[in-house]
Amino acid sequence: MQQTTQQKPPVLKFLAIISIATAVILVLTITPWNIMPTSVTEDVQVIATTEIGCIGESALGHSVVVENCQAKVGDIISATFYVPALEQNGYYDKIQEKLEKVTP
C-alpha cells in the first residue's frame, strides 16, 4: 500500500504576504504625515481689529486671529498658526499638475 500525501497550498502565508504588501502600498500612497497639521510662523498683514485681538491674512491665504494684539489695520505682525501639511509641502500643486496633463 502506498500512502500519498497531498500538500495543501500555503494559503495563510499567501494571505499574510498580500496583506503586508497592501499595508505598505497604503502607507506610501495615503501618507498620514501629509494630513497632520503643521505649525507655521509667518508675517501676516492685519485686515481687522476686534476686542479679542487682530485678524490677519497670511501669504497662504488663511485668516489668522492673534489675541491681545494692539496693531492697526495694515500693520505687519508675526503670527503662529496651524495648516495641513498638504498645503505647505506642495502636494496639492503636484496633484493639480498631474490632472492638467490628463485632462483634454
Beta strands, then each sheet from edge to edge (+ up, - down):
strand 1: 37-49
strand 2: 53-57
strand 3: 63-67
strand 4: 76-84
sheet 1: 3+ 2- 1+ 4-
end
